[in-house]
Amino acid sequence: MPLLLMFVSLVFFIIVRMPIAMSMLLSSFLYLLVDGRFSYTIMAERVASAMDSFPFLAIPYFIMAAEIMNSGGISDRIFNFAQAFVGHIQGGLGQVNVLASVIFSGMSGSAAADAAGLGAIEIRAMLKEGYDRGFSAAITAASSTIGPIFPPSIQMVLYGVMAQVSAGHLFAAGMAPGLLLGLGFMITVAIMARLGMITAPRRPRATMAQIIKATKDALPCMLIPIVLL
């Protein structure tokens, strides 16, 4: 009976659009309330001791760093840097979108921060160049998923704390998959543009002066991962 109540309440909370975390918390609490075999004092102590962890301090700082970068115009600098280097190749701004997300992932560690920070800039630029709205949103959403994989990933910090695994080792393990995922997205965009599946106008190749300027503007931003790690 308690297990059935937990499942039904979880489904109900999700249907009424309650956040997943709160749905799981409340349905678990109902299970404990009906079961009656658990001590609420011990449960509170376990929750408090689980949160009393030094690595957890990294999470709000990663989120704060992403918000500061979004507010300070760093997203624009990263986008301009990516545009100077790959804007002229097959796929145009689709390639810029992916490369910018890879760079930003090394600063935020969050898919939501990536989508919110770079997403508005990328989609606006792509629509202005004549890209399909659906493709613009799709490549932005897809490339933002690199955030939880590429270090410093918030999810890796959480997993490291819960599983007692070194966060540094997890970061090292996530770097290659993140880069490969970004490369896969860029190859896919190039193939789709080559086959005419998407409208992807190619931008003129950036001059050396434009590349140097974009690099100078973005270089301080790209050193942030070294500070975070």
C-alpha positions in Angstrom: 0.0 0.0 0.0 2.7 2.6 0.9 4.6 1.8 -2.3 1.4 2.2 -4.4 0.6 5.5 -2.7 4.1 6.7 -3.5 3.9 5.8 -7.2 0.4 7.3 -7.6 1.3 10.5 -5.8 4.4 10.9 -7.9 2.4 10.5 -11.1 -0.2 13.0 -9.8 2.4 15.6 -8.9 4.1 15.3 -12.3 0.7 15.6 -14.1 -0.1 18.8 -12.2 3.3 20.2 -13.4 5.0 20.2 -10.0 8.8 20.3 -10.4 10.3 16.8 -10.6 12.5 17.3 -7.5 9.5 18.4 -5.4 7.4 15.6 -6.8 9.9 13.0 -5.7 10.4 14.6 -2.3 6.7 14.8 -1.5 5.9 11.3 -2.8 8.7 9.8 -0.7 7.6 11.7 2.3 4.0 10.3 1.9 5.6 6.8 1.7 7.4 7.3 5.0 4.3 8.9 6.6 2.1 5.9 5.8 4.7 3.2 6.4 5.5 4.3 9.9 8.7 2.3 10.3 11.1 5.3 9.8 12.2 7.8 12.4 11.7 11.3 11.1 14.5 12.5 13.4 17.0 10.2 11.8 15.7 11.1 8.3 16.3 14.8 9.0 19.8 14.1 10.4 20.6 12.0 7.2 19.5 14.8 4.9 21.5 17.4 6.9 24.6 15.3 6.9 24.4 14.6 3.2 24.2 18.3 2.4 27.1 19.0 4.8 29.7 18.4 2.2 32.5 20.6 0.9 32.2 19.6 -2.8 28.5 20.8 -2.7 29.9 24.3 -2.3 31.0 24.2 -5.9 27.5 24.0 -7.3 26.2 27.5 -6.3 29.5 29.0 -7.4 29.3 27.4 -10.8 25.7 28.7 -11.2 26.7 32.2 -10.0 29.7 32.2 -12.4 27.4 31.4 -15.3 24.9 34.2 -14.3 27.8 36.7 -14.0 29.0 35.7 -17.5 25.6 36.1 -19.0 25.1 39.5 -17.4 28.6 40.7 -18.3 28.5 40.1 -22.0 30.8 37.1 -22.0 28.3 35.1 -24.0 28.6 37.7 -26.8 32.4 37.4 -26.8 32.3 33.6 -26.9 29.8 33.7 -29.8 31.9 36.2 -31.8 35.1 34.1 -31.2 33.4 31.0 -32.5 32.0 32.9 -35.4 35.4 34.2 -36.4 36.9 30.7 -36.5 34.1 28.4 -37.9 31.4 30.8 -39.3 32.7 30.4 -42.8 32.6 26.5 -43.0 29.7 24.3 -44.2 26.8 24.9 -41.8 27.6 28.5 -40.9 26.0 29.6 -37.7 25.1 26.0 -36.8 28.8 25.3 -36.4 29.2 28.5 -34.4 26.4 27.4 -32.2 28.1 24.1 -31.3 31.6 25.5 -30.8 30.3 28.3 -28.6 28.4 25.8 -26.5 31.5 23.6 -26.1 33.5 26.7 -24.8 30.7 27.9 -22.6 30.3 24.4 -21.1 33.8 24.7 -19.7 32.6 27.6 -17.6 29.0 26.9 -16.5 28.8 23.1 -16.1 25.0 23.4 -16.8 22.8 22.8 -19.8 20.3 25.4 -18.5 22.9 28.1 -18.2 24.2 27.3 -21.6 20.8 27.5 -23.2 19.8 30.6 -21.3 23.1 32.4 -21.8 24.0 31.6 -25.4 20.7 30.4 -26.6 19.1 33.9 -27.1 22.1 35.2 -28.9 22.5 32.1 -31.1 18.9 31.8 -32.1 18.5 35.5 -32.8 21.6 35.5 -35.0 20.5 32.4 -36.9 17.0 33.7 -37.5 18.5 37.0 -38.8 20.6 35.0 -41.3 17.5 33.1 -42.6 17.9 29.8 -40.7 14.8 27.7 -39.9 13.3 28.5 -36.5 12.9 24.8 -35.7 16.5 23.9 -36.6 17.9 26.9 -34.7 16.1 25.9 -31.5 17.0 22.2 -32.0 20.7 22.7 -32.5 20.8 25.1 -29.5 19.0 22.6 -27.3 21.2 19.7 -28.5 24.5 21.5 -28.1 23.6 22.7 -24.6 23.5 19.1 -23.5 27.3 19.2 -23.7 27.2 21.2 -20.4 26.5 18.4 -18.1 29.2 16.2 -19.7 32.1 18.6 -20.1 33.9 19.7 -17.0 33.2 21.4 -14.7 29.8 19.6 -14.7 27.4 20.2 -11.8 26.1 16.6 -12.3 29.6 15.2 -11.9 30.1 17.1 -8.7 26.8 15.6 -7.3 27.7 12.1 -8.4 31.2 12.4 -7.0 29.7 13.4 -3.6 27.1 10.7 -3.5 29.3 7.9 -4.8 32.4 9.0 -3.0 34.3 9.3 -6.3 37.0 12.0 -7.1 35.4 14.9 -8.9 38.7 15.6 -10.6 38.7 12.1 -12.1 35.1 12.5 -13.3 36.1 15.8 -14.9 39.0 14.2 -16.7 36.7 11.3 -17.9 34.1 13.8 -19.2 36.4 15.9 -21.4 36.9 13.5 -24.3 33.2 12.5 -24.6 32.2 16.2 -24.5 34.6 17.1 -27.3 33.5 14.1 -29.3 29.8 15.0 -28.9 30.6 18.5 -30.1 32.5 17.2 -33.1 29.6 14.8 -33.9 27.1 17.7 -33.8 29.4 19.8 -36.1 29.7 16.9 -38.6 26.0 16.4 -38.6 25.3 20.1 -39.2 27.8 20.0 -42.1 26.2 17.0 -43.7 22.7 18.4 -43.4 23.9 21.7 -44.9 25.7 19.8 -47.7 22.6 17.8 -48.6 20.4 20.8 -48.6 18.3 19.6 -45.6 18.7 23.0 -43.9 19.2 26.5 -45.1 22.7 27.4 -43.9 24.2 30.4 -45.6 28.0 30.5 -45.2 29.5 33.6 -43.9 32.6 35.2 -45.4 35.9 34.1 -43.9 37.0 36.3 -41.1 40.1 38.4 -41.7 43.2 37.9 -39.5 42.5 41.2 -37.8 39.0 40.0 -36.9 40.3 36.7 -35.6 42.9 38.4 -33.4 40.4 40.9 -32.0 37.8 38.1 -31.3 40.6 36.0 -29.6 41.7 39.0 -27.5 38.2 39.7 -26.4 37.4 36.0 -25.5 40.7 34.9 -24.1 40.1 36.2 -20.5 36.7 34.4 -20.6 38.3 31.1 -21.7 40.7 31.2 -18.8 37.8 30.9 -16.4 37.7 27.1 -16.5 41.3 27.0 -15.2 40.2 29.1 -12.2 37.1 27.0 -11.6 39.0 23.7 -11.8 
